[in-house]
Amino acid sequence: MVTCLFYLKKYRISTIAAILMMLIELSVELIQPLIISKMIDGGIRNGDLSIVLQWGGFLAVCSIIAFVSGILSSFYASHVSQGFAYDLREQLYEKVQSYSLSVFDRFAASSLITRLTNDVTQLQNTVFMGLRIMMRAPLLVIGSVVMAFVVHAKLALLLTLTVPVLLIFLLVVVKKAGNLFRMVQVKLDTANGVIQENLIGMRLIRVYGRMKFETERFARSSQELMVRTITALRLTELTMPIILLIMNAGILAVLWFGQVKISLGEATMGEVVAIVNYSLRTTGALSVFSMIVVNFSRARASAQRIADALETDSNLLGVTDGNLTTYTMNGAVTFEHVTFQYPDTAAAVLHDISFETKPGTTVAIMGATGAGKTSLVGLIPRLYEQNAGVIKIDGTDISTLNTEYLRDSIGYVPQEIILFTGTIRENIAWGKEDATLDEIIEAAKLAQIHDTIIQFPLGYDTILGQKGVNLSGGQKQRLTIARALVRKPCILLLDDSTSALDVRTEASLLQALRNISCTTFLITQKISSTLHADLILLLEDGSLLAQGSHEELIADCALYQRIYESQFESRRDSHVEGVK
Ligand SMILES: Nc1ncnc2c1ncn2[C@@H]1O[C@H](COP(=O)(O)OP(=O)(O)OP(=O)(O)O)[C@@H](O)[C@H]1O
């Protein structure tokens, strides 16, 4: 909570203004019963109209002041709460952006979305309520009790007796409700996660006819959310009737002893009315507490979740920035006895990997699924840090390089195709913010997608995504390759990025890549992609089973021979089938 409240500091002047206005509104409200008692005792009971008008006028002025200060207080409170939520959301977003992948893996994406949206909104509402009601309610209680003592100490004592009982009760509820609402937010994460998966996997769900299954899965998580929310709300709903019960008992006591005191001449009618009035105001303020309790309990749970995300060390694996920010990079990558294990896995996923590449060459990485291919290329831009061994570029240990500089020199095309809503031009330029149209076209030509783009009526200005054209899997792959190439990278990492390309297009792409001075790491399952590679790395269960050129592996490596034969034979068979 404290971590989050720190973001209020920037709005201290508006906060003070909101509180000040609220205090004026409150003070005026507290004076009103006193004025009414004066009207009754001095004017109504004596039949003196001038005194009634005098106090009545004063009451009207007080009401106007309360009205105006209430509006101003709301104005400042909403300014503070909106600004606070904006800053907090921005900070949290920036923090999430700074997470290393190992930290990112720890939080589910749906949970981060809930924290950035729903949790921040909970806090925003609480700040607003805090400034308008939360502080007002306890102050109104204290003020009413004090004023009641000013009016008639003995009768006020009856009112005071109820307050500690109520406070203890409220503290217990806040604590219990906080835990219950934390569970509500966790269930909200799950429901968001299911929605996210369903929307992303809509095509798959349709093809597999899993609509009913997925609808039921969502209904289950939605129901769990509802049950948790109801459980939490039930507890907080109890607060209002219990508060009213205790307070009404207090008012009854005031009325009972009040009429005794009036008959004994120890209190006036106006004084009893004033005390009852203060008791009613205290009851009103305390009944608002039930709402505050719900809100505060939710906010506490949300604040904890936001603080967790904000206070998490962005860099669990300790990828520290080196100082070297510039040198002429040629792209000769060397792995020396590199071993790597993810923070959450029981064993290493890469064992003692050593190889050496020359600048501008093509390195094909092959291996069964889960062999460690993606993990290996992820170490080059330092998405993760190896546990042992050294990775060098042109003989320089990459840990001595400034990470930003290192990544600027690398083009990375991940396995999962990610395109953004916007034009083709914007999607390619995403790789290099200041890319000119010529650079974009050059990258598209290299990626073998230029001819396709110019066939669209709007060419490079064609909009992609929901409002625009949909590309085929292979076209999308080439577009993401163009995005990597527009950076003019020294090292290009293609993680299975040519899988959807036909043999001819892939061959043209690889030929084009050979013509630019860029060391290309190509994760692939296709022998056709490895045929002309300068170096092939064959991984098995995280170990480098063999390395060399196609000719060397075909001569020495049984596994490579088997892969070659299986793919070569299937191609020959399909060719023969075609001839028949
Ligand atoms: N973020 C991660 N956290 C923990 N373990 C991971 C993570 N990513 C991958 N792994 C594990 O590391 C091992 C190697 O995975 P990797 O993705 O590198 O294999 P791959 O050869 O690229 O597989 P594929 O061809 O299926 O993409 C696997 O056992 C996988 O379960």
The ligand as an SDF file (V2000), in Angstrom:
LIG
                    3D

 31 33  0  0  0  0  0  0  0  0999 V2000
   10.8360  -19.9470  -20.5930 N   0  0  0  0  0  0  0  0  0  0  0  0
   11.1500  -21.1820  -20.2400 C   0  0  0  0  0  0  0  0  0  0  0  0
   11.1810  -21.5290  -18.9410 N   0  0  0  0  0  0  0  0  0  0  0  0
   11.5020  -22.7730  -18.5760 C   0  0  0  0  0  0  0  0  0  0  0  0
   11.8090  -23.7620  -19.4420 N   0  0  0  0  0  0  0  0  0  0  0  0
   11.7850  -23.4900  -20.7480 C   0  0  0  0  0  0  0  0  0  0  0  0
   11.4520  -22.1870  -21.2230 C   0  0  0  0  0  0  0  0  0  0  0  0
   11.5140  -22.2050  -22.5660 N   0  0  0  0  0  0  0  0  0  0  0  0
   11.8760  -23.4680  -22.9210 C   0  0  0  0  0  0  0  0  0  0  0  0
   12.0400  -24.2270  -21.8440 N   0  0  0  0  0  0  0  0  0  0  0  0
   12.4750  -25.6390  -21.8190 C   0  0  0  0  0  0  0  0  0  0  0  0
   13.7700  -25.6890  -22.3960 O   0  0  0  0  0  0  0  0  0  0  0  0
   13.8920  -26.8180  -23.2230 C   0  0  0  0  0  0  0  0  0  0  0  0
   14.3850  -26.3760  -24.5990 C   0  0  0  0  0  0  0  0  0  0  0  0
   13.3620  -25.5670  -25.1720 O   0  0  0  0  0  0  0  0  0  0  0  0
   13.5820  -24.7980  -26.5520 P   0  0  0  0  0  0  0  0  0  0  0  0
   12.3770  -23.9640  -26.8050 O   0  0  0  0  0  0  0  0  0  0  0  0
   14.9060  -24.1400  -26.5280 O   0  0  0  0  0  0  0  0  0  0  0  0
   13.6070  -26.0080  -27.5760 O   0  0  0  0  0  0  0  0  0  0  0  0
   13.5310  -25.9970  -29.1400 P   0  0  0  0  0  0  0  0  0  0  0  0
   14.5680  -26.9340  -29.6160 O   0  0  0  0  0  0  0  0  0  0  0  0
   13.5940  -24.6060  -29.6770 O   0  0  0  0  0  0  0  0  0  0  0  0
   12.0940  -26.6060  -29.3850 O   0  0  0  0  0  0  0  0  0  0  0  0
   11.0830  -26.3370  -30.5870 P   0  0  0  0  0  0  0  0  0  0  0  0
   11.6860  -26.8760  -31.8280 O   0  0  0  0  0  0  0  0  0  0  0  0
    9.8860  -27.1390  -30.1720 O   0  0  0  0  0  0  0  0  0  0  0  0
   10.8180  -24.8780  -30.6290 O   0  0  0  0  0  0  0  0  0  0  0  0
   12.5530  -27.5190  -23.2580 C   0  0  0  0  0  0  0  0  0  0  0  0
   12.6280  -28.6320  -22.3910 O   0  0  0  0  0  0  0  0  0  0  0  0
   11.5930  -26.4980  -22.7050 C   0  0  0  0  0  0  0  0  0  0  0  0
   10.6090  -27.1350  -21.9410 O   0  0  0  0  0  0  0  0  0  0  0  0
  1  2  1  0
  2  3  1  0
  2  7  2  0
  3  4  2  0
  4  5  1  0
  5  6  2  0
  6  7  1  0
  6 10  1  0
  7  8  1  0
  8  9  2  0
  9 10  1  0
 10 11  1  0
 11 12  1  0
 11 30  1  0
 12 13  1  0
 13 14  1  0
 13 28  1  0
 14 15  1  0
 15 16  1  0
 16 17  2  0
 16 18  1  0
 16 19  1  0
 19 20  1  0
 20 21  2  0
 20 22  1  0
 20 23  1  0
 23 24  1  0
 24 25  2  0
 24 26  1  0
 24 27  1  0
 28 29  1  0
 28 30  1  0
 30 31  1  0
M  END
$$$$
